[in-house]
Amino acid sequence: MKLGNIFEKDTTPVSYPAGSVIFNEGQARDVMYVVKTGEVDILVRGQIAETVSPDGFFGELALIDKSPRSATAVAKTDCSLIPITEKQFLFLVQETPFFALTVMATLARRIRSRNAQFGVMPVSAKANAE
């Protein structure tokens, strides 16, 4: 499923030159993004946690739990992004089960990757260690 194609006709892509901050950790949330062209680095506490390539997405976590941004997104290269509003996101989750599964699978992969990268122990292991 190419997420960018779903709302491309209804949404104007936004462009960011390389090095531009798309959003900062702690910032209020408004939209998630699908990368149409280019690459975006996702930084957690100043360290690159992931690079998102075309057809990938980021910023969805803030739409799910309505919390401030948990990471900073910076354009690694010149990029074109398709913003997806909360209303569009909820529509996709309700009407397209494959989209919801794609988001869940991506979140699971990111959690596992960050746990490995930053040495975060699972909650159950922490409890057993104490």
N, CA, C and O atoms as CSV, one atom per row, in Angstrom:
chain,resi,resn,atom,element,x,y,z
A,1,MET,N,N,0.851,-1.175,0.000
A,1,MET,CA,C,0.000,0.000,0.000
A,1,MET,C,C,0.896,1.237,0.000
A,1,MET,O,O,1.722,1.408,0.897
A,2,LYS,N,N,0.738,2.069,-0.971
A,2,LYS,CA,C,1.488,3.322,-1.033
A,2,LYS,C,C,0.642,4.400,-0.371
A,2,LYS,O,O,-0.314,4.909,-0.956
A,3,LEU,N,N,1.010,4.734,0.853
A,3,LEU,CA,C,0.210,5.677,1.630
A,3,LEU,C,C,0.120,7.043,0.976
A,3,LEU,O,O,-0.919,7.699,1.054
A,4,GLY,N,N,1.182,7.475,0.339
A,4,GLY,CA,C,1.176,8.783,-0.293
A,4,GLY,C,C,0.115,8.924,-1.355
A,4,GLY,O,O,-0.384,10.025,-1.589
A,5,ASN,N,N,-0.241,7.830,-2.003
A,5,ASN,CA,C,-1.242,7.882,-3.067
A,5,ASN,C,C,-2.659,8.063,-2.535
A,5,ASN,O,O,-3.531,8.539,-3.261
A,6,ILE,N,N,-2.900,7.695,-1.297
A,6,ILE,CA,C,-4.260,7.720,-0.763
A,6,ILE,C,C,-4.811,9.139,-0.683
A,6,ILE,O,O,-5.944,9.379,-1.101
A,7,PHE,N,N,-4.041,10.077,-0.158
A,7,PHE,CA,C,-4.537,11.438,0.011
A,7,PHE,C,C,-3.846,12.448,-0.898
A,7,PHE,O,O,-4.037,13.655,-0.749
A,8,GLU,N,N,-3.048,11.958,-1.830
A,8,GLU,CA,C,-2.266,12.861,-2.666
A,8,GLU,C,C,-3.140,13.865,-3.424
A,8,GLU,O,O,-2.750,15.021,-3.588
A,9,LYS,N,N,-4.303,13.438,-3.881
A,9,LYS,CA,C,-5.178,14.345,-4.634
A,9,LYS,C,C,-5.863,15.363,-3.735
A,9,LYS,O,O,-6.226,16.448,-4.193
A,10,ASP,N,N,-6.045,15.027,-2.461
A,10,ASP,CA,C,-6.748,15.904,-1.519
A,10,ASP,C,C,-5.806,16.754,-0.674
A,10,ASP,O,O,-6.254,17.652,0.040
A,11,THR,N,N,-4.516,16.480,-0.748
A,11,THR,CA,C,-3.552,17.134,0.132
A,11,THR,C,C,-2.402,17.695,-0.691
A,11,THR,O,O,-1.895,17.035,-1.598
A,12,THR,N,N,-2.000,18.908,-0.369
A,12,THR,CA,C,-0.860,19.523,-1.037
A,12,THR,C,C,0.424,19.098,-0.331
A,12,THR,O,O,0.574,19.327,0.870
A,13,PRO,N,N,1.352,18.479,-1.064
A,13,PRO,CA,C,2.624,18.108,-0.440
A,13,PRO,C,C,3.370,19.348,0.051
A,13,PRO,O,O,3.225,20.436,-0.508
A,14,VAL,N,N,4.163,19.170,1.093
A,14,VAL,CA,C,5.001,20.246,1.605
A,14,VAL,C,C,6.453,19.867,1.361
A,14,VAL,O,O,6.824,18.699,1.479
A,15,SER,N,N,7.264,20.844,1.024
A,15,SER,CA,C,8.664,20.600,0.719
A,15,SER,C,C,9.560,21.164,1.809
A,15,SER,O,O,9.296,22.236,2.354
A,16,TYR,N,N,10.612,20.438,2.116
A,16,TYR,CA,C,11.614,20.867,3.083
A,16,TYR,C,C,12.990,20.677,2.475
A,16,TYR,O,O,13.290,19.601,1.957
A,17,PRO,N,N,13.837,21.703,2.526
A,17,PRO,CA,C,15.216,21.515,2.058
A,17,PRO,C,C,16.003,20.701,3.088
A,17,PRO,O,O,15.644,20.651,4.265
A,18,ALA,N,N,17.072,20.073,2.625
A,18,ALA,CA,C,17.930,19.288,3.509
A,18,ALA,C,C,18.352,20.124,4.719
A,18,ALA,O,O,18.721,21.290,4.586
A,19,GLY,N,N,18.291,19.505,5.900
A,19,GLY,CA,C,18.693,20.180,7.133
A,19,GLY,C,C,17.565,20.890,7.854
A,19,GLY,O,O,17.740,21.322,8.994
A,20,SER,N,N,16.407,21.022,7.216
A,20,SER,CA,C,15.268,21.710,7.848
A,20,SER,C,C,14.632,20.834,8.916
A,20,SER,O,O,14.489,19.624,8.741
A,21,VAL,N,N,14.252,21.458,10.023
A,21,VAL,CA,C,13.522,20.761,11.079
A,21,VAL,C,C,12.045,20.744,10.699
A,21,VAL,O,O,11.444,21.790,10.454
A,22,ILE,N,N,11.475,19.557,10.654
A,22,ILE,CA,C,10.062,19.393,10.315
A,22,ILE,C,C,9.218,19.555,11.576
A,22,ILE,O,O,8.189,20.232,11.562
A,23,PHE,N,N,9.654,18.937,12.648
A,23,PHE,CA,C,9.084,19.194,13.973
A,23,PHE,C,C,10.109,18.808,15.020
A,23,PHE,O,O,11.037,18.047,14.748
A,24,ASN,N,N,9.932,19.343,16.226
A,24,ASN,CA,C,10.840,19.101,17.347
A,24,ASN,C,C,10.190,18.227,18.404
A,24,ASN,O,O,8.974,18.248,18.592
A,25,GLU,N,N,11.020,17.464,19.086
A,25,GLU,CA,C,10.572,16.690,20.240
A,25,GLU,C,C,9.900,17.639,21.225
A,25,GLU,O,O,10.420,18.720,21.502
A,26,GLY,N,N,8.746,17.238,21.755
A,26,GLY,CA,C,8.023,18.056,22.719
A,26,GLY,C,C,7.027,19.024,22.098
A,26,GLY,O,O,6.193,19.599,22.797
A,27,GLN,N,N,7.115,19.201,20.798
A,27,GLN,CA,C,6.215,20.123,20.099
A,27,GLN,C,C,4.798,19.544,20.052
A,27,GLN,O,O,4.610,18.328,20.031
A,28,ALA,N,N,3.814,20.436,20.035
A,28,ALA,CA,C,2.421,19.999,19.903
A,28,ALA,C,C,2.259,19.290,18.562
A,28,ALA,O,O,2.900,19.649,17.575
A,29,ARG,N,N,1.427,18.319,18.543
A,29,ARG,CA,C,1.221,17.542,17.328
A,29,ARG,C,C,0.118,18.150,16.478
A,29,ARG,O,O,-0.780,18.824,16.985
A,30,ASP,N,N,0.200,17.899,15.167
A,30,ASP,CA,C,-0.872,18.348,14.281
A,30,ASP,C,C,-1.134,17.337,13.172
A,30,ASP,O,O,-2.290,17.014,12.898
A,31,VAL,N,N,-0.088,16.834,12.531
A,31,VAL,CA,C,-0.240,15.879,11.437
A,31,VAL,C,C,0.860,14.832,11.504
A,31,VAL,O,O,1.865,15.008,12.193
A,32,MET,N,N,0.653,13.733,10.774
A,32,MET,CA,C,1.723,12.789,10.488
A,32,MET,C,C,2.128,13.033,9.040
A,32,MET,O,O,1.449,13.770,8.326
A,33,TYR,N,N,3.206,12.434,8.607
A,33,TYR,CA,C,3.687,12.657,7.250
A,33,TYR,C,C,4.019,11.350,6.559
A,33,TYR,O,O,4.475,10.392,7.184
A,34,VAL,N,N,3.779,11.330,5.252
A,34,VAL,CA,C,4.254,10.261,4.384
A,34,VAL,C,C,5.327,10.883,3.508
A,34,VAL,O,O,5.130,11.962,2.949
A,35,VAL,N,N,6.455,10.209,3.388
A,35,VAL,CA,C,7.545,10.722,2.561
A,35,VAL,C,C,7.257,10.386,1.099
A,35,VAL,O,O,7.179,9.218,0.718
A,36,LYS,N,N,7.101,11.423,0.298
A,36,LYS,CA,C,6.877,11.239,-1.136
A,36,LYS,C,C,8.220,11.116,-1.859
A,36,LYS,O,O,8.424,10.199,-2.655
A,37,THR,N,N,9.130,12.049,-1.574
A,37,THR,CA,C,10.486,11.983,-2.122
A,37,THR,C,C,11.463,12.426,-1.043
A,37,THR,O,O,11.102,13.185,-0.144
A,38,GLY,N,N,12.699,11.950,-1.136
A,38,GLY,CA,C,13.732,12.332,-0.181
A,38,GLY,C,C,13.772,11.413,1.022
A,38,GLY,O,O,13.180,10.333,1.027
A,39,GLU,N,N,14.495,11.873,2.057
A,39,GLU,CA,C,14.634,11.101,3.292
A,39,GLU,C,C,14.562,12.024,4.492
A,39,GLU,O,O,14.968,13.185,4.431
A,40,VAL,N,N,14.035,11.487,5.591
A,40,VAL,CA,C,13.879,12.238,6.833
A,40,VAL,C,C,14.522,11.452,7.966
A,40,VAL,O,O,14.250,10.264,8.140
A,41,ASP,N,N,15.377,12.122,8.737
A,41,ASP,CA,C,15.970,11.510,9.926
A,41,ASP,C,C,15.068,11.769,11.124
A,41,ASP,O,O,14.572,12.879,11.319
A,42,ILE,N,N,14.865,10.728,11.921
A,42,ILE,CA,C,14.117,10.834,13.171
A,42,ILE,C,C,15.140,10.742,14.295
A,42,ILE,O,O,15.859,9.750,14.414
A,43,LEU,N,N,15.198,11.781,15.115
A,43,LEU,CA,C,16.175,11.847,16.200
A,43,LEU,C,C,15.483,11.741,17.556
A,43,LEU,O,O,14.475,12.401,17.810
A,44,VAL,N,N,16.044,10.901,18.416
A,44,VAL,CA,C,15.574,10.754,19.782
A,44,VAL,C,C,16.724,11.167,20.682
A,44,VAL,O,O,17.802,10.573,20.642
A,45,ARG,N,N,16.491,12.179,21.486
A,45,ARG,CA,C,17.530,12.721,22.361
A,45,ARG,C,C,18.818,13.033,21.589
A,45,ARG,O,O,19.925,12.799,22.074
A,46,GLY,N,N,18.640,13.569,20.374
A,46,GLY,CA,C,19.774,13.998,19.574
A,46,GLY,C,C,20.465,12.917,18.772
A,46,GLY,O,O,21.398,13.211,18.024
A,47,GLN,N,N,20.029,11.660,18.906
A,47,GLN,CA,C,20.644,10.559,18.170
A,47,GLN,C,C,19.691,10.074,17.082
A,47,GLN,O,O,18.483,9.980,17.299
A,48,ILE,N,N,20.244,9.770,15.914
A,48,ILE,CA,C,19.399,9.274,14.823
A,48,ILE,C,C,18.881,7.887,15.190
A,48,ILE,O,O,19.651,6.951,15.406
A,49,ALA,N,N,17.566,7.784,15.254
A,49,ALA,CA,C,16.926,6.520,15.577
A,49,ALA,C,C,16.492,5.790,14.308
A,49,ALA,O,O,16.409,4.563,14.283
A,50,GLU,N,N,16.218,6.562,13.258
A,50,GLU,CA,C,15.718,5.963,12.020
A,50,GLU,C,C,15.808,6.989,10.903
A,50,GLU,O,O,15.732,8.194,11.142
A,51,THR,N,N,15.970,6.498,9.680
A,51,THR,CA,C,15.847,7.333,8.494
A,51,THR,C,C,14.643,6.818,7.716
A,51,THR,O,O,14.582,5.642,7.358
A,52,VAL,N,N,13.689,7.705,7.458
A,52,VAL,CA,C,12.462,7.328,6.751
A,52,VAL,C,C,12.620,7.683,5.278
A,52,VAL,O,O,12.956,8.816,4.932
A,53,SER,N,N,12.374,6.711,4.426
A,53,SER,CA,C,12.540,6.847,2.978
A,53,SER,C,C,11.179,6.992,2.292
A,53,SER,O,O,10.144,6.917,2.955
A,54,PRO,N,N,11.170,7.199,0.966
A,54,PRO,CA,C,9.900,7.332,0.252
A,54,PRO,C,C,8.926,6.194,0.545
A,54,PRO,O,O,9.310,5.028,0.631
A,55,ASP,N,N,7.667,6.563,0.693
A,55,ASP,CA,C,6.534,5.698,1.046
A,55,ASP,C,C,6.515,5.315,2.516
A,55,ASP,O,O,5.581,4.648,2.961
A,56,GLY,N,N,7.529,5.721,3.286
A,56,GLY,CA,C,7.510,5.521,4.727
A,56,GLY,C,C,6.752,6.671,5.380
A,56,GLY,O,O,6.457,7.678,4.737
A,57,PHE,N,N,6.443,6.510,6.655
A,57,PHE,CA,C,5.701,7.554,7.368
A,57,PHE,C,C,6.295,7.783,8.742
A,57,PHE,O,O,7.029,6.950,9.274
A,58,PHE,N,N,5.959,8.937,9.304
A,58,PHE,CA,C,6.425,9.280,10.648
A,58,PHE,C,C,5.464,10.309,11.243
A,58,PHE,O,O,4.700,10.956,10.527
A,59,GLY,N,N,5.520,10.444,12.565
A,59,GLY,CA,C,4.652,11.388,13.259
A,59,GLY,C,C,3.313,10.817,13.660
A,59,GLY,O,O,2.472,11.533,14.204
A,60,GLU,N,N,3.097,9.527,13.401
A,60,GLU,CA,C,1.806,8.903,13.691
A,60,GLU,C,C,1.558,8.717,15.175
A,60,GLU,O,O,0.409,8.731,15.615
A,61,LEU,N,N,2.615,8.545,15.953
A,61,LEU,CA,C,2.457,8.275,17.384
A,61,LEU,C,C,1.698,9.407,18.079
A,61,LEU,O,O,0.838,9.157,18.924
A,62,ALA,N,N,2.012,10.623,17.726
A,62,ALA,CA,C,1.343,11.768,18.348
A,62,ALA,C,C,-0.142,11.822,17.993
A,62,ALA,O,O,-0.945,12.333,18.773
A,63,LEU,N,N,-0.510,11.303,16.830
A,63,LEU,CA,C,-1.933,11.264,16.470
A,63,LEU,C,C,-2.657,10.150,17.217
A,63,LEU,O,O,-3.857,10.246,17.478
A,64,ILE,N,N,-1.928,9.099,17.557
A,64,ILE,CA,C,-2.552,7.977,18.256
A,64,ILE,C,C,-2.821,8.318,19.708
A,64,ILE,O,O,-3.920,8.069,20.202
A,65,ASP,N,N,-1.836,8.884,20.407
A,65,ASP,CA,C,-2.033,9.132,21.840
A,65,ASP,C,C,-2.205,10.600,22.213
A,65,ASP,O,O,-2.316,10.933,23.393
A,66,LYS,N,N,-2.227,11.478,21.215
A,66,LYS,CA,C,-2.486,12.911,21.414
A,66,LYS,C,C,-1.487,13.585,22.344
A,66,LYS,O,O,-1.794,14.589,22.987
A,67,SER,N,N,-0.294,13.020,22.405
A,67,SER,CA,C,0.773,13.592,23.228
A,67,SER,C,C,1.688,14.451,22.359
A,67,SER,O,O,1.629,14.379,21.132
A,68,PRO,N,N,2.535,15.267,22.996
A,68,PRO,CA,C,3.518,16.026,22.219
A,68,PRO,C,C,4.454,15.076,21.467
A,68,PRO,O,O,4.525,13.885,21.771
A,69,ARG,N,N,5.150,15.609,20.507
A,69,ARG,CA,C,6.080,14.824,19.689
A,69,ARG,C,C,7.129,14.157,20.578
A,69,ARG,O,O,7.664,14.775,21.498
A,70,SER,N,N,7.415,12.885,20.288
A,70,SER,CA,C,8.387,12.132,21.080
A,70,SER,C,C,9.769,12.120,20.440
A,70,SER,O,O,10.705,11.546,20.997
A,71,ALA,N,N,9.903,12.750,19.273
A,71,ALA,CA,C,11.174,12.782,18.562
A,71,ALA,C,C,11.228,14.053,17.721
A,71,ALA,O,O,10.242,14.777,17.588
A,72,THR,N,N,12.398,14.299,17.165
A,72,THR,CA,C,12.599,15.419,16.239
A,72,THR,C,C,12.754,14.842,14.847
A,72,THR,O,O,13.438,13.835,14.661
A,73,ALA,N,N,12.122,15.474,13.865
A,73,ALA,CA,C,12.238,15.038,12.471
A,73,ALA,C,C,12.977,16.117,11.688
A,73,ALA,O,O,12.607,17.290,11.727
A,74,VAL,N,N,14.032,15.705,10.974
A,74,VAL,CA,C,14.857,16.628,10.200
A,74,VAL,C,C,14.998,16.085,8.777
A,74,VAL,O,O,15.250,14.895,8.586
A,75,ALA,N,N,14.837,16.947,7.792
A,75,ALA,CA,C,15.011,16.536,6.402
A,75,ALA,C,C,16.477,16.168,6.177
A,75,ALA,O,O,17.353,17.027,6.285
A,76,LYS,N,N,16.746,14.919,5.870
A,76,LYS,CA,C,18.110,14.465,5.592
A,76,LYS,C,C,18.537,14.950,4.202
A,76,LYS,O,O,19.682,15.343,3.982
A,77,THR,N,N,17.586,14.907,3.284
A,77,THR,CA,C,17.786,15.403,1.925
A,77,THR,C,C,16.624,16.339,1.615
A,77,THR,O,O,15.681,16.426,2.401
A,78,ASP,N,N,16.673,17.036,0.494
A,78,ASP,CA,C,15.488,17.764,0.064
A,78,ASP,C,C,14.361,16.751,-0.013
A,78,ASP,O,O,14.543,15.658,-0.550
A,79,CYS,N,N,13.199,17.103,0.518
A,79,CYS,CA,C,12.121,16.118,0.523
A,79,CYS,C,C,10.759,16.764,0.297
A,79,CYS,O,O,10.559,17.957,0.523
A,80,SER,N,N,9.851,15.940,-0.151
A,80,SER,CA,C,8.454,16.317,-0.328
A,80,SER,C,C,7.640,15.368,0.540
A,80,SER,O,O,7.767,14.148,0.434
A,81,LEU,N,N,6.805,15.938,1.395
A,81,LEU,CA,C,6.036,15.156,2.364
A,81,LEU,C,C,4.551,15.387,2.166
A,81,LEU,O,O,4.121,16.486,1.815
A,82,ILE,N,N,3.781,14.353,2.392
A,82,ILE,CA,C,2.326,14.471,2.328
A,82,ILE,C,C,1.805,14.457,3.761
A,82,ILE,O,O,1.888,13.438,4.446
A,83,PRO,N,N,1.260,15.603,4.217
A,83,PRO,CA,C,0.717,15.637,5.575
A,83,PRO,C,C,-0.623,14.899,5.640
A,83,PRO,O,O,-1.449,15.010,4.733
A,84,ILE,N,N,-0.822,14.155,6.711
A,84,ILE,CA,C,-2.087,13.461,6.952
A,84,ILE,C,C,-2.622,13.962,8.284
A,84,ILE,O,O,-1.980,13.803,9.322
A,85,THR,N,N,-3.794,14.566,8.246
A,85,THR,CA,C,-4.408,15.119,9.451
A,85,THR,C,C,-4.958,14.005,10.339
A,85,THR,O,O,-5.056,12.851,9.923
A,86,GLU,N,N,-5.309,14.371,11.553
A,86,GLU,CA,C,-5.911,13.398,12.458
A,86,GLU,C,C,-7.207,12.848,11.874
A,86,GLU,O,O,-7.476,11.652,11.986
A,87,LYS,N,N,-8.001,13.695,11.260
A,87,LYS,CA,C,-9.267,13.253,10.651
A,87,LYS,C,C,-9.003,12.228,9.544
A,87,LYS,O,O,-9.682,11.204,9.472
A,88,GLN,N,N,-8.024,12.500,8.690
A,88,GLN,CA,C,-7.673,11.560,7.631
A,88,GLN,C,C,-7.120,10.263,8.213
A,88,GLN,O,O,-7.443,9.176,7.735
A,89,PHE,N,N,-6.287,10.379,9.246
A,89,PHE,CA,C,-5.709,9.211,9.908
A,89,PHE,C,C,-6.812,8.314,10.467
A,89,PHE,O,O,-6.806,7.104,10.242
A,90,LEU,N,N,-7.751,8.907,11.193
A,90,LEU,CA,C,-8.842,8.125,11.783
A,90,LEU,C,C,-9.707,7.470,10.713
A,90,LEU,O,O,-10.168,6.342,10.889
A,91,PHE,N,N,-9.926,8.168,9.614
A,91,PHE,CA,C,-10.680,7.597,8.497
A,91,PHE,C,C,-9.954,6.354,7.970
A,91,PHE,O,O,-10.569,5.309,7.758
A,92,LEU,N,N,-8.644,6.482,7.764
A,92,LEU,CA,C,-7.873,5.339,7.263
A,92,LEU,C,C,-7.922,4.156,8.218
A,92,LEU,O,O,-8.092,3.014,7.790
A,93,VAL,N,N,-7.773,4.426,9.501
A,93,VAL,CA,C,-7.804,3.342,10.494
A,93,VAL,C,C,-9.161,2.636,10.478
A,93,VAL,O,O,-9.227,1.409,10.558
A,94,GLN,N,N,-10.235,3.407,10.376
A,94,GLN,CA,C,-11.580,2.832,10.407
A,94,GLN,C,C,-11.955,2.118,9.112
A,94,GLN,O,O,-12.615,1.080,9.146
A,95,GLU,N,N,-11.546,2.658,7.987
A,95,GLU,CA,C,-12.006,2.154,6.697
A,95,GLU,C,C,-11.025,1.226,5.996
A,95,GLU,O,O,-11.404,0.533,5.052
A,96,THR,N,N,-9.780,1.200,6.436
A,96,THR,CA,C,-8.760,0.409,5.746
A,96,THR,C,C,-7.982,-0.402,6.778
A,96,THR,O,O,-6.960,0.061,7.283
A,97,PRO,N,N,-8.450,-1.596,7.093
A,97,PRO,CA,C,-7.763,-2.409,8.103
A,97,PRO,C,C,-6.282,-2.622,7.794
A,97,PRO,O,O,-5.468,-2.683,8.715
A,98,PHE,N,N,-5.922,-2.734,6.523
A,98,PHE,CA,C,-4.514,-2.933,6.181
A,98,PHE,C,C,-3.675,-1.742,6.612
A,98,PHE,O,O,-2.527,-1.919,7.021
A,99,PHE,N,N,-4.219,-0.530,6.531
A,99,PHE,CA,C,-3.499,0.652,6.998
A,99,PHE,C,C,-3.225,0.544,8.493
A,99,PHE,O,O,-2.106,0.794,8.942
A,100,ALA,N,N,-4.247,0.169,9.268
A,100,ALA,CA,C,-4.076,0.031,10.715
A,100,ALA,C,C,-3.016,-1.020,11.032
A,100,ALA,O,O,-2.193,-0.812,11.924
A,101,LEU,N,N,-3.022,-2.147,10.315
A,101,LEU,CA,C,-2.018,-3.183,10.529
A,101,LEU,C,C,-0.623,-2.697,10.143
A,101,LEU,O,O,0.359,-3.042,10.801
A,102,THR,N,N,-0.532,-1.901,9.087
A,102,THR,CA,C,0.747,-1.344,8.664
A,102,THR,C,C,1.311,-0.421,9.745
A,102,THR,O,O,2.499,-0.476,10.061
A,103,VAL,N,N,0.450,0.426,10.308
A,103,VAL,CA,C,0.881,1.331,11.375
A,103,VAL,C,C,1.338,0.529,12.590
A,103,VAL,O,O,2.384,0.823,13.168
A,104,MET,N,N,0.560,-0.485,12.981
A,104,MET,CA,C,0.936,-1.294,14.146
A,104,MET,C,C,2.250,-2.034,13.919
A,104,MET,O,O,3.094,-2.088,14.814
A,105,ALA,N,N,2.429,-2.603,12.731
A,105,ALA,CA,C,3.669,-3.322,12.433
A,105,ALA,C,C,4.865,-2.364,12.452
A,105,ALA,O,O,5.938,-2.716,12.943
A,106,THR,N,N,4.678,-1.171,11.925
A,106,THR,CA,C,5.759,-0.185,11.919
A,106,THR,C,C,6.093,0.254,13.341
A,106,THR,O,O,7.267,0.370,13.692
A,107,LEU,N,N,5.077,0.499,14.158
A,107,LEU,CA,C,5.317,0.871,15.551
A,107,LEU,C,C,6.064,-0.239,16.295
A,107,LEU,O,O,6.995,0.036,17.053
A,108,ALA,N,N,5.659,-1.481,16.080
A,108,ALA,CA,C,6.334,-2.603,16.743
A,108,ALA,C,C,7.799,-2.684,16.315
A,108,ALA,O,O,8.679,-2.879,17.154
A,109,ARG,N,N,8.064,-2.537,15.024
A,109,ARG,CA,C,9.434,-2.577,14.528
A,109,ARG,C,C,10.260,-1.449,15.129
A,109,ARG,O,O,11.411,-1.652,15.517
A,110,ARG,N,N,9.665,-0.251,15.205
A,110,ARG,CA,C,10.395,0.893,15.765
A,110,ARG,C,C,10.686,0.707,17.246
A,110,ARG,O,O,11.772,1.054,17.710
A,111,ILE,N,N,9.741,0.170,17.988
A,111,ILE,CA,C,9.960,-0.065,19.424
A,111,ILE,C,C,11.093,-1.066,19.614
A,111,ILE,O,O,11.990,-0.842,20.427
A,112,ARG,N,N,11.056,-2.161,18.876
A,112,ARG,CA,C,12.106,-3.180,19.000
A,112,ARG,C,C,13.473,-2.610,18.608
A,112,ARG,O,O,14.479,-2.878,19.264
A,113,SER,N,N,13.494,-1.831,17.544
A,113,SER,CA,C,14.748,-1.230,17.083
A,113,SER,C,C,15.304,-0.254,18.110
A,113,SER,O,O,16.504,-0.263,18.387
A,114,ARG,N,N,14.451,0.579,18.671
A,114,ARG,CA,C,14.916,1.554,19.656
A,114,ARG,C,C,15.339,0.876,20.952
A,114,ARG,O,O,16.294,1.307,21.598
A,115,ASN,N,N,14.640,-0.168,21.328
A,115,ASN,CA,C,15.067,-0.916,22.512
A,115,ASN,C,C,16.464,-1.464,22.311
A,115,ASN,O,O,17.302,-1.380,23.209
A,116,ALA,N,N,16.722,-2.025,21.143
A,116,ALA,CA,C,18.047,-2.569,20.857
A,116,ALA,C,C,19.087,-1.456,20.750
A,116,ALA,O,O,20.204,-1.596,21.247
A,117,GLN,N,N,18.722,-0.364,20.110
A,117,GLN,CA,C,19.661,0.738,19.887
A,117,GLN,C,C,20.025,1.471,21.169
A,117,GLN,O,O,21.190,1.797,21.393
A,118,PHE,N,N,19.030,1.730,22.011
A,118,PHE,CA,C,19.259,2.533,23.206
A,118,PHE,C,C,19.368,1.702,24.477
A,118,PHE,O,O,19.490,2.259,25.568
A,119,GLY,N,N,19.327,0.368,24.352
A,119,GLY,CA,C,19.521,-0.495,25.501
A,119,GLY,C,C,18.398,-0.424,26.520
A,119,GLY,O,O,18.641,-0.552,27.720
A,120,VAL,N,N,17.186,-0.223,26.062
A,120,VAL,CA,C,16.045,-0.135,26.964
A,120,VAL,C,C,15.572,-1.536,27.294
A,120,VAL,O,O,15.298,-2.335,26.399
A,121,MET,N,N,15.478,-1.832,28.588
A,121,MET,CA,C,14.986,-3.137,28.998
A,121,MET,C,C,13.460,-3.125,28.990
A,121,MET,O,O,12.849,-2.110,29.324
A,122,PRO,N,N,12.842,-4.240,28.614
A,122,PRO,CA,C,11.389,-4.329,28.718
A,122,PRO,C,C,10.949,-4.141,30.167
A,122,PRO,O,O,11.706,-4.450,31.087
A,123,VAL,N,N,9.757,-3.647,30.376
A,123,VAL,CA,C,9.239,-3.379,31.725
A,123,VAL,C,C,9.298,-4.633,32.591
A,123,VAL,O,O,9.684,-4.545,33.757
A,124,SER,N,N,8.928,-5.797,32.058
A,124,SER,CA,C,8.944,-7.022,32.856
A,124,SER,C,C,10.363,-7.377,33.305
A,124,SER,O,O,10.550,-7.858,34.423
A,125,ALA,N,N,11.348,-7.152,32.464
A,125,ALA,CA,C,12.737,-7.433,32.839
A,125,ALA,C,C,13.207,-6.453,33.913
A,125,ALA,O,O,13.943,-6.838,34.821
A,126,LYS,N,N,12.792,-5.202,33.818
A,126,LYS,CA,C,13.141,-4.216,34.837
A,126,LYS,C,C,12.585,-4.624,36.200
A,126,LYS,O,O,13.281,-4.568,37.214
A,127,ALA,N,N,11.328,-5.030,36.202
A,127,ALA,CA,C,10.677,-5.412,37.455
A,127,ALA,C,C,11.389,-6.618,38.091
A,127,ALA,O,O,11.561,-6.680,39.308
A,128,ASN,N,N,11.798,-7.572,37.241
A,128,ASN,CA,C,12.493,-8.754,37.753
A,128,ASN,C,C,13.890,-8.433,38.253
A,128,ASN,O,O,14.394,-9.105,39.153
A,129,ALA,N,N,14.526,-7.407,37.677
A,129,ALA,CA,C,15.875,-7.028,38.051
A,129,ALA,C,C,15.909,-6.320,39.399
A,129,ALA,O,O,16.940,-6.311,40.073
A,130,GLU,N,N,14.785,-5.725,39.795
A,130,GLU,CA,C,14.739,-4.957,41.064
A,130,GLU,C,C,14.427,-5.850,42.184
A,130,GLU,O,O,14.344,-5.401,43.328
